[in-house]
Amino acid sequence: MFDGICEVLHHEMDMLEEKYSGGKTPMTSQDLEHIDKMAHALKSLATYDAMKGNSEYGGSYDSYARGRSRMTGRYISRDGYDSRDEYRRY
């Protein structure tokens, strides 16, 4: 997913790697900011792709499908059982 975007980001990172690979060129603050943003974007896209692909609802991204109780927001097992429910009094 988002292969085109990732390819462009990798290409941009490769170009910056070539620019700074000799160690003689001082890095500009603007290039550092671009590197940071591109690395963050790549990490975010990889995380989104992993979460979407592992969802138990056929690929739809839903944080509650990933182990949170819809009632309490606490983490629960995938079968919906929360051992703390036994000790709660309402």
LINWORA-V69357 format. One record per backbone hydrogen bond with DSSP energy under -0.5 kcal/mol. NH is the residue of the N-H (numbers start at 0). CO is the residue of the C=O. Records with the same first field share a line. If there is no record, write none. Layout:
BEGIN
NH=CO ; CO
END
This chain:
BEGIN
5=1
6=2
7=3
8=4
9=5
10=6
11=7
12=8
13=9
14=10
15=11
16=12
17=13
18=14
19=15
20=16 ; 17
22=19
25=23
31=27
32=28
33=29
34=30
35=31
36=32
37=33
38=34
39=35
40=36
41=37
42=38
43=39
44=40
45=41
46=42
47=43
48=44
49=45
50=46
51=47
52=48
53=49
54=51
57=54
58=54
59=56
61=59
64=61
65=62
66=63
67=63
68=73
72=68
75=66
76=80
79=76
82=80
84=81
85=82
86=83
87=83 ; 84
END
